[in-house]
Amino acid sequence: MLILVATLVALGVAGGSRPPIATGPGAGVTSGDRPLPAPASVVAAISRVLRSPADLVGANSEQSVFTVTRSQPTLAVGGKLRLVYVGAEYCPWCALMRWPLVMALSRFGTFSGLKVTSSAASDGDIPTLSFLGAHFTSRYLVFTSYEAADRNGAPLQAVPAEVSRLYARYDGTGDRPTAFTGGPSPGIPFLDVGNRFVSSGDPSVFDKAYGVIAHADPGMVAEALVSPGSTLGRAMDAPAFVAEANFITAAICACDAHVPRSVSQMPGVRAAASVLASAGQVG
């Protein structure tokens, strides 16, 4: 099996395969190769996407990023559902995916120690959150995240062997396609929700945002997500981000019957759940 950190560092193409944008430093949100603490205003803004905007957006006519698996062993820790994320800070598609991922997870628990950073200066300079050193506390699920490389492509966090095995099974090793992706190359961001829903590679639902929010302040992005109809919200297609948060939420709810009813019955989540329920299973 390939060593996943080495694989991800080599994935400058798989994890950020759109044409790079010539940029300068990332809006003051980075300190060398390490992210800075997320401003409380950014975290608070993301938490405000929990209700009205999410319900209005629903599934937004989007297709979910998830592949729905069949007859896979349950991924859990201590009786709790486990959600695994593998990404890298240089990767613009990871940068884009972290926004809805944090939105979704904030419905089930609390983050501490979130950071802000941006993707590689040569690949979008996309403002984003970082899970490096962050902690997530929840009654309902366990979230384990690995940022395998920093925004300059240098190794950052070691990815454990058992996560590498998940990645190889559901995403591939680069030399053969898997039943779950159908493509020859692994990609990031990689998400695994309980081994029942998996996704990897460039999420095309964010194509419109790539370039639009280059160099932007993360606070501006957070506010656009709160107000999808704002000028920046429309330009970056903020409803697509909110819809993906609803899909991630629906995937968690589908795996865990004990999640709060107040979350599972949100109109936006129910709309996303109906799309997931109609998807064919693979594997």
C-alpha positions as CSV (number, residue, x, y, z in Angstrom):
1,M,0.0,0.0,0.0
2,L,1.2,3.5,-0.7
3,I,2.0,5.7,2.2
4,L,-0.8,8.2,2.1
5,V,1.2,11.3,3.1
6,A,3.5,10.8,0.2
7,T,0.5,10.1,-2.1
8,L,-1.2,13.3,-1.0
9,V,1.8,15.5,-1.4
10,A,2.1,14.0,-4.9
11,L,-1.5,14.9,-5.5
12,G,-1.0,18.5,-6.5
13,V,-2.9,17.4,-9.6
14,A,-5.6,15.2,-8.1
15,G,-6.3,17.6,-5.2
16,G,-6.1,20.8,-7.2
17,S,-6.4,20.1,-10.9
18,R,-8.0,23.3,-12.2
19,P,-5.7,25.9,-13.9
20,P,-3.8,27.8,-11.2
21,I,-4.5,31.5,-10.7
22,A,-1.5,33.8,-10.3
23,T,-1.8,35.2,-6.8
24,G,0.0,37.0,-4.0
25,P,-0.1,36.2,-0.3
26,G,-3.4,34.9,1.0
27,A,-5.3,37.8,2.5
28,G,-3.3,37.9,5.7
29,V,-4.8,34.7,7.0
30,T,-1.6,32.6,7.0
31,S,1.6,32.8,9.0
32,G,4.2,31.1,6.8
33,D,3.2,27.5,6.5
34,R,1.0,27.5,9.6
35,P,-2.7,28.6,9.9
36,L,-3.8,31.3,12.4
37,P,-6.6,30.9,14.9
38,A,-10.0,31.5,13.3
39,P,-11.6,34.8,14.4
40,A,-14.6,34.3,16.6
41,S,-16.7,36.3,14.2
42,V,-16.0,33.8,11.4
43,V,-16.9,30.8,13.6
44,A,-20.1,32.6,14.8
45,A,-21.1,33.5,11.3
46,I,-20.8,29.8,10.2
47,S,-23.0,28.8,13.1
48,R,-25.7,31.1,11.9
49,V,-26.1,29.1,8.7
50,L,-27.8,26.4,10.8
51,R,-31.4,27.4,10.1
52,S,-33.1,29.8,7.7
53,P,-30.5,29.9,4.9
54,A,-30.1,26.1,5.0
55,D,-33.9,25.5,4.9
56,L,-34.4,27.9,2.0
57,V,-31.6,26.4,0.0
58,G,-32.5,22.7,0.6
59,A,-30.7,20.5,-2.0
60,N,-30.5,23.5,-4.4
61,S,-30.9,21.2,-7.4
62,E,-27.4,20.0,-6.7
63,Q,-26.1,16.5,-7.0
64,S,-24.5,15.1,-3.8
65,V,-20.8,14.7,-3.7
66,F,-21.4,11.3,-2.0
67,T,-21.2,7.8,-3.4
68,V,-23.6,5.6,-1.4
69,T,-22.0,2.3,-0.4
70,R,-23.6,-1.1,0.0
71,S,-22.9,-3.8,2.6
72,Q,-19.8,-2.1,4.1
73,P,-18.6,-2.5,7.7
74,T,-19.8,0.3,9.9
75,L,-17.2,2.9,10.7
76,A,-17.6,3.8,14.4
77,V,-15.6,4.6,17.5
78,G,-16.9,3.8,21.0
79,G,-20.4,3.2,19.7
80,K,-20.5,6.6,17.9
81,L,-20.6,7.1,14.2
82,R,-17.2,8.1,12.8
83,L,-16.6,10.7,10.0
84,V,-13.2,10.8,8.5
85,Y,-11.7,13.7,6.5
86,V,-8.4,13.7,4.7
87,G,-7.2,16.7,2.9
88,A,-4.3,19.2,2.5
89,E,-4.0,22.9,3.1
90,Y,-2.6,23.5,-0.4
91,C,-5.6,22.0,-2.1
92,P,-8.3,24.5,-3.3
93,W,-11.0,21.9,-3.4
94,C,-10.3,20.9,0.2
95,A,-10.4,24.6,1.0
96,L,-13.9,24.9,-0.5
97,M,-15.2,21.7,1.1
98,R,-14.2,22.7,4.6
99,W,-16.8,25.4,4.7
100,P,-19.9,23.2,4.3
101,L,-18.2,20.5,6.4
102,V,-17.9,22.8,9.4
103,M,-21.4,24.1,8.8
104,A,-22.8,20.5,8.9
105,L,-20.8,19.3,11.9
106,S,-21.7,22.4,13.9
107,R,-25.3,21.0,13.9
108,F,-24.1,18.0,15.9
109,G,-21.4,19.4,18.2
110,T,-18.9,22.1,18.9
111,F,-15.5,23.0,17.4
112,S,-12.6,24.5,19.3
113,G,-9.3,25.6,17.9
114,L,-10.4,26.1,14.3
115,K,-7.8,27.9,12.2
116,V,-8.0,30.0,9.0
117,T,-5.6,29.7,6.1
118,S,-5.8,29.6,2.3
119,S,-4.9,27.1,-0.4
120,A,-1.6,27.3,-2.2
121,A,-0.8,30.8,-3.6
122,S,-0.2,29.1,-7.0
123,D,-3.6,27.3,-6.9
124,G,-6.4,29.6,-6.1
125,D,-5.4,31.2,-2.8
126,I,-8.8,30.2,-1.5
127,P,-9.6,31.4,2.0
128,T,-10.7,28.5,4.2
129,L,-10.8,27.0,7.7
130,S,-8.2,24.5,8.8
131,F,-8.7,21.5,11.1
132,L,-5.0,21.5,12.2
133,G,-5.0,21.3,16.0
134,A,-8.8,21.7,16.2
135,H,-11.1,19.6,18.3
136,F,-14.7,18.6,17.8
137,T,-16.9,17.5,20.7
138,S,-20.3,15.8,20.0
139,R,-22.7,13.4,21.7
140,Y,-23.5,11.9,18.4
141,L,-20.3,11.3,16.3
142,V,-16.6,11.3,16.2
143,F,-14.8,13.5,13.6
144,T,-11.2,12.7,12.8
145,S,-9.4,15.0,10.4
146,Y,-6.0,14.9,8.8
147,E,-4.4,17.8,6.9
148,A,-1.6,15.8,5.3
149,A,0.3,18.8,3.8
150,D,0.6,22.5,4.5
151,R,-0.2,25.2,1.9
152,N,3.3,24.9,0.5
153,G,2.9,21.2,0.0
154,A,5.2,20.1,2.8
155,P,4.1,17.2,5.0
156,L,2.0,18.4,7.9
157,Q,0.0,15.7,9.7
158,A,0.7,12.0,9.6
159,V,-2.2,9.9,8.3
160,P,-2.6,6.7,10.4
161,A,-2.4,3.4,8.6
162,E,-6.0,2.5,9.3
163,V,-7.1,5.8,7.6
164,S,-4.7,5.0,4.7
165,R,-6.5,1.7,4.3
166,L,-9.9,3.4,4.2
167,Y,-8.6,5.9,1.6
168,A,-7.1,3.1,-0.5
169,R,-10.3,1.0,-0.3
170,Y,-12.8,3.8,-1.2
171,D,-10.6,6.1,-3.2
172,G,-7.8,4.0,-4.7
173,T,-4.0,4.0,-4.8
174,G,-3.5,5.6,-8.2
175,D,-2.8,2.3,-10.1
176,R,-6.4,1.0,-10.3
177,P,-10.0,2.3,-10.1
178,T,-12.2,1.3,-7.2
179,A,-15.8,0.3,-7.3
180,F,-16.6,3.4,-5.3
181,T,-14.9,6.1,-7.5
182,G,-14.6,4.5,-10.9
183,G,-11.6,6.7,-11.6
184,P,-7.9,5.7,-11.9
185,S,-6.5,8.3,-9.5
186,P,-7.2,9.0,-5.8
187,G,-8.1,12.5,-4.9
188,I,-8.7,14.9,-2.0
189,P,-10.8,16.0,-0.2
190,F,-11.7,12.5,1.0
191,L,-14.8,12.1,3.2
192,D,-16.0,8.9,4.8
193,V,-19.3,9.0,6.8
194,G,-19.5,5.7,8.6
195,N,-18.4,3.7,5.5
196,R,-21.9,4.3,4.1
197,F,-21.3,7.5,2.3
198,V,-17.9,8.4,0.7
199,S,-16.6,11.1,-1.6
200,S,-13.3,12.2,-3.0
201,G,-11.6,14.5,-5.4
202,D,-12.7,17.8,-7.0
203,P,-16.2,18.6,-6.0
204,S,-17.5,20.2,-9.2
205,V,-20.4,21.9,-7.3
206,F,-17.8,24.5,-6.2
207,D,-16.5,25.3,-9.7
208,K,-18.2,28.7,-9.7
209,A,-16.5,29.8,-6.5
210,Y,-13.0,28.9,-7.6
211,G,-11.4,32.2,-8.6
212,V,-14.4,34.3,-7.3
213,I,-13.2,34.2,-3.7
214,A,-9.5,34.1,-4.4
215,H,-7.7,36.4,-1.9
216,A,-10.9,37.1,-0.1
217,D,-11.1,37.6,3.6
218,P,-12.5,34.5,5.3
219,G,-15.0,36.7,7.2
220,M,-16.4,37.9,3.9
221,V,-16.9,34.3,2.8
222,A,-18.6,33.4,6.1
223,E,-21.0,36.3,5.7
224,A,-21.8,35.3,2.1
225,L,-22.8,31.9,3.4
226,V,-25.1,33.4,5.9
227,S,-26.6,35.6,3.2
228,P,-26.6,33.5,0.0
229,G,-28.5,36.1,-1.9
230,S,-25.9,38.8,-1.3
231,T,-23.7,40.1,-4.1
232,L,-20.7,37.9,-3.1
233,G,-23.1,35.0,-2.2
234,R,-24.5,35.0,-5.7
235,A,-21.1,35.4,-7.3
236,M,-19.6,32.4,-5.5
237,D,-22.8,30.4,-5.7
238,A,-23.1,30.2,-1.9
239,P,-26.3,28.1,-2.1
240,A,-24.1,25.3,-3.4
241,F,-22.1,25.4,-0.2
242,V,-25.2,25.4,1.9
243,A,-26.7,22.5,-0.1
244,E,-23.5,20.4,0.5
245,A,-23.8,21.1,4.2
246,N,-27.3,19.8,4.0
247,F,-26.1,16.7,2.2
248,I,-23.4,16.0,4.7
249,T,-26.0,16.5,7.5
250,A,-28.4,14.1,5.8
251,A,-25.6,11.5,5.4
252,I,-24.9,11.7,9.1
253,C,-28.6,11.4,10.0
254,A,-29.0,8.4,7.7
255,C,-26.3,6.6,9.6
256,D,-27.4,7.5,13.1
257,A,-31.0,7.2,14.3
258,H,-30.0,9.0,17.5
259,V,-29.2,12.4,16.0
260,P,-31.4,15.3,17.2
261,R,-34.8,15.3,15.5
262,S,-34.5,19.1,15.3
263,V,-31.6,18.5,12.9
264,S,-32.9,15.5,10.9
265,Q,-36.3,17.2,10.3
266,M,-34.9,20.5,9.1
267,P,-36.6,21.1,5.7
268,G,-33.3,21.6,4.0
269,V,-31.9,18.4,5.4
270,R,-35.0,16.4,4.5
271,A,-34.7,17.7,0.9
272,A,-31.1,16.6,0.7
273,A,-32.0,13.2,2.3
274,S,-34.5,12.5,-0.4
275,V,-31.8,12.9,-3.0
276,L,-29.5,10.6,-1.1
277,A,-32.3,8.0,-0.7
278,S,-32.8,7.9,-4.5
279,A,-29.1,7.3,-5.2
280,G,-27.9,3.9,-6.4
281,Q,-25.6,2.0,-4.1
282,V,-22.1,0.9,-5.1
283,G,-19.9,-1.9,-3.8
